[in-house]
Amino acid sequence: MGLFSVVSRFIYGPSHLSRENEEQTYTEIPHPPSLPILGNVHQIDHNLPAASFRLFARQYGEIFSLQIPGSRILNINIHRLTMEVLDEKRFHKTVGGGLLELRGLVGDGLFTAFHGEETWAIAHRILTPAFSPAQIKGMFGDMMDIISQLVLKWERYGDEYAINPAEEYTRLAFDTVALCTMGHRVNSFYSDSIQPFVVSMGDYLLEAQRRLRLPQPIKPFVSTAKWDADREAMNKIVTKVISDRRKSGTNRGDLLDLMLNGRDSKTGTSLSEENIRFQLLTFLIAGHETTSGMLSFITYELLKNPAAYAKVRNEVDSVLKGEPIRPEHLNKLPYITAVMREGLRLHSTVPIFAVEAIDDTALLNKYFIQKGTHVLLQIASIHRDPAVYGDDAELFKPERMLDGKFEALPPKAWIPFGNGARACIGRAFAWQEATIALATIFQRFDLVMADSSYDLKIKQTLTIKPDEFYIRAIPRANVAPLIIGKHIKENLPMPKPLQPTTNSSKNDAEGKIMVNVLYGSNTGSSEAFAQRIASSAPLKGFTARVSTLDSASGHLSPNSPNIIITASFEGQPADNAGHFVEDLSNLSGSELKGVPYAVFGCGNKEWVLTYQRVPRLIDEIMEKRGAERLLERGEGDAAGSEFFDAFDAWEAKLWTTLGELYNVQPSEEVKVEDNLDIEVLGRGTERATSLRQHNTGLGKVVQNYALTTDSAQEKRHIEIQLPDNMTYSAGDYLAVLPTNPASSVRRVLKHFNLSKETTITINAKGATTLPTGRPVSLWEVLSGYVELAQPASKKNMETLIEQAGDEIKDELRALVSNYNDSIIKRRISVLDLLSTYPALPITLSTFLTMLPAMRVRQYSISSSPLWNPSHVTLTISVLNLPSLSRPADEPFLGVASNFLADLKPGDLVQVMVRPSPTMFSLPVDVGTPIVLFCAGAGLAPMRGFIQERAMQKAAGRSDVGEILLFFGCRDPEKDYLYSKTDLEQWVKMGVVDVRTAFSRNSEKSEGCRYVQDRILHDAEDVKAMYRKKAKVCYLPSDFE
């Protein structure tokens, strides 16, 4: 026996998770490699343990064990095993981990009582009547009282205020529990600060989780001053509530009265003073933490799923008919019920609960479990079991809970409230409270993301909630006043989605017409165009307001022009336009009569079937519903040569149309060349540099190396450590904010005869994405805020011609006359033209005004979180081509790829993970075969998929589906990526079967030059995979 085995047995005892005897051999339970003494503790994310357990489940499958100092713990991830583990004749609830730490506060309360502890049974029998249907219904008025306070506060916030729903729902749930169960008013909504009890409780829960990570021998030496102070503060509050009730002599018939006066029907005993305090603390903690988390997650999912959002709102409008919700409405909201069930399926706020084996037993007659073994039920994985919920189990889909489908689920397939005798006693309370809250909020507000690019981040204490999640609540029109205790009898008009509302502020303070510029954008192009319109507005005699399409849902004004710039992403709306499109699609009459609008669509013709789908849909529906089109829809093809020029031409028509319609003349006091007022503060002696402080978005480069030989187009492998709390899945994108090549910045400085040390202050008279109102390094502006390599647009050419002398005008006009060949194909930028014609009298302000804003670039992640959950890898092509407009020693450099290629280990880079579409992700069922097609750096996401399955296979899983990869490149010795490393290893493991196509060396690829040739060559194998219902993913080529 080796040293590790000896140490392991000494610390943990002999393994009891597998057993061989004379009668039967049981299957060994898989487990990750562990360290002596520490076990697997080092592999668990201390801030977000739930994420680590999800990754373990994905890697090791239906069951796995972990070694924790002092014990081995079993983890269950599928429904079949859950059915057996939740058999109360074989397993009972156990209190350990964080709950054990919590006993220092709540003792033997209902949630933390040990199995068999007599006080639990007594308290359960005394308190259960408080949660009968009649009692819960009797709490309706108090629940409405508290939700009305939230509504009033949100209405007073206004539609521009960023609300943290997790905090607001915490106030709601805490105040509701306090009022309904013990008649105590906390009045959280009457203070901007969080209630002291909630602060102490949050700190106590965080400390409980922190102490959970400490070895038992160390805990006595850790300071407990704050821990003790928080406990004392909470006990003081609860003790006062109890004392006040006793002194008052009143009897509300609520939970507190039952605690004070109730007697156990079986033993005749009552609850002790200490146990009453424990129970009240339990209800305050458990009752508000879970409900607030549930509402927060549901809000997030509905905002991410516009179709479901629209169904909730339509159901509320149809059932409530403009009146405040009443008790009889509660059972008439089936879609909200489905939403709540689906929300709890995906985001059970208590992600784990634990049981203990009563005797030796075997699960599925396969895995031996010894008496006393602790078993953790990983609810997040169980609730995503494809055997129960299908291949779309990761999706938020309330329809799976409708029309009898929920009732038809197998037993124990949906367990957010626990199991059996120890299930949540307050389930009906939480359900009614959440239903009232959702119905009221959706009746009275249109909700939008404060940051449309936000993707879910989780914060974990003993429960989980969304982290850094903010919304805006826009009051809806035509909603009845929320009068508590009275029922509004009149039939008030129902609010209609996207109904025009009068806008009393159609003009700004100077009397200019307001132009509403609305955009739907993921990658930044549509947003940049929207900003350009806003920047031009003062020049044209207008003023402008820029916002997302979702923020305008239900709030289009007939008194101001609504200019819509939006894109399609694989045929779907941008993340910040989904609700607008969904609401628009649900209109049926002439709700938009008189709304003036214009649409410009961004797209990519390489996606033939979905090109311009969303802009076209918006344009057609708005006209059909009575809106007045100002001019024909514009189209820009991002894959074409005239993307920016198409927009420039459309924008010119827009301003002509608006000027004629509103009788507005262009402003003479603001010219293009002086739209930016730049004051040069230094010319090289000052080194004042303003640095961007986006620490939460800063990734750190770990390694960066070439994958190809010197004679092939450069491709590189880059590993980046993600910012804290940023997670990803295989197939996701990494959005990178690059900077321009230093050589390009130097060319600008040379032209304007300025030093690298120059500092400027920009004061803009219109909207701009440039840093304004503060001293800033010119190098920083040129490097990170504008696109220097973008081909000059026709609008740029018009500006240059207007400023040029007679001797240059003709040459510039000649370029414009053959624009596509002379400018686009040769990649001629404004900077190139200034270098060619240095006599052009273009000022620095005009130059910056002419340039588009720097945009992020998205790259497919080429790794799996099972390899490393906090690191990603990129596989990129580096664009370094001969310049067609400059000397041979000045090549044309791709902005983002060269930025990434130049990064060194330790460098920080601004990054953000963006999820991939469901169609381009691994199937939920790990056994589903996959066929992958790609060429060059298009291998990136495929490598992530293969790596994930390799990690699963290495973990001992026998159910991993096969992968057939078709990969094309030029030569096996020059640019066959990962051929001698990862791919070779994964082929040997039997994870992937690689079929190559070498365009410059086809004799080494069965005579096939391209991927399509190899597909035809191996057609029978492809057909066989299709017959196995394989999932297909492909990327056509490299992407910059």
Salt bridges, closest charged atoms under 4 A:
GLU28 OE2 - HIS31 NE2 3.97
GLU62 OE1 - ARG80 NH2 3.83
GLU62 OE2 - LYS366 NZ 3.58
GLU84 OE1 - ARG90 NH1 3.06
GLU101 OE1 - ARG211 NE 3.44
GLU101 OE2 - LYS219 NZ 2.38
GLU117 OE1 - ARG103 NH1 3.18
ASP142 OD2 - ARG252 NH2 3.35
ASP145 OD2 - ARG185 NH2 2.52
GLU155 OE2 - ARG444 NE 3.67
GLU160 OE2 - ARG472 NH1 3.82
GLU168 OE2 - LYS153 NZ 3.27
GLU168 OE2 - ARG171 NH1 2.85
ASP203 OD2 - LYS226 NZ 2.89
GLU207 OE2 - ARG210 NH2 2.77
ASP228 OD1 - ARG231 NH1 2.97
ASP230 OD2 - LYS226 NZ 2.72
ASP244 OD2 - LYS240 NZ 2.80
ASP254 OD2 - ARG245 NH2 2.98
ASP254 OD2 - ARG252 NE 2.95
ASP257 OD1 - ARG245 NH1 2.90
ASP264 OD1 - ARG125 NE 2.62
GLU273 OE1 - ARG246 NH2 2.71
GLU289 OE2 - HIS288 NE2 3.89
GLU289 OE2 - LYS465 NZ 3.17
GLU301 OE2 - HIS347 NE2 2.71
ASP317 OD2 - ARG476 NH2 2.84
GLU323 OE1 - ARG326 NH1 2.37
GLU328 OE2 - ARG326 NE 2.60
GLU342 OE1 - ARG345 NE 2.83
GLU342 OE2 - ARG400 NE 2.84
GLU356 OE1 - HIS374 NE2 3.27
ASP392 OD2 - LYS397 NZ 2.94
ASP392 OD1 - ARG400 NH1 3.31
GLU394 OE2 - ARG54 NH2 3.05
GLU394 OE1 - ARG384 NE 3.10
GLU399 OE2 - LYS311 NZ 2.74
GLU407 OE2 - ARG341 NH1 3.89
ASP446 OD1 - ARG313 NH1 3.35
ASP446 OD1 - ARG476 NE 3.83
ASP446 OD2 - HIS555 NE2 3.17
ASP455 OD1 - LYS304 NZ 3.05
GLU468 OE1 - LYS457 NZ 3.06
GLU510 OE1 - LYS512 NZ 3.82
ASP583 OD1 - ARG313 NH2 2.32
ASP619 OD1 - ARG629 NE 2.97
ASP619 OD2 - ARG633 NE 3.80
GLU623 OE1 - ARG629 NH2 3.12
GLU635 OE2 - ARG633 NH1 2.83
ASP648 OD1 - ARG532 NH2 2.24
GLU651 OE1 - LYS795 NZ 3.36
GLU714 OE2 - ARG716 NH1 2.65
GLU719 OE2 - HIS871 ND1 2.68
GLU757 OE2 - ARG687 NH1 2.73
GLU787 OE2 - ARG857 NH1 2.69
ASP810 OD1 - ARG813 NH1 3.72
ASP821 OD1 - LYS825 NZ 3.19
ASP832 OD1 - ARG747 NH2 2.89
ASP832 OD1 - ARG886 NH1 2.75
GLU890 OE1 - ARG886 NE 3.43
GLU948 OE2 - ARG58 NE 2.09
ASP959 OD2 - ARG957 NH2 2.92
GLU962 OE2 - LYS1028 NZ 2.66
ASP982 OD2 - ARG943 NH2 2.59
ASP993 OD2 - ARG995 NH2 2.75
GLU1006 OE1 - HIS1017 NE2 3.98
ASP1018 OD2 - ARG995 NH1 2.96
ASP1018 OD2 - ARG1014 NE 2.85
ASP1018 OD1 - HIS1017 ND1 2.61
GLU1020 OE2 - LYS1023 NZ 3.66
ASP1021 OD2 - ARG995 NH1 2.77
ASP1038 OD2 - LYS715 NZ 3.38
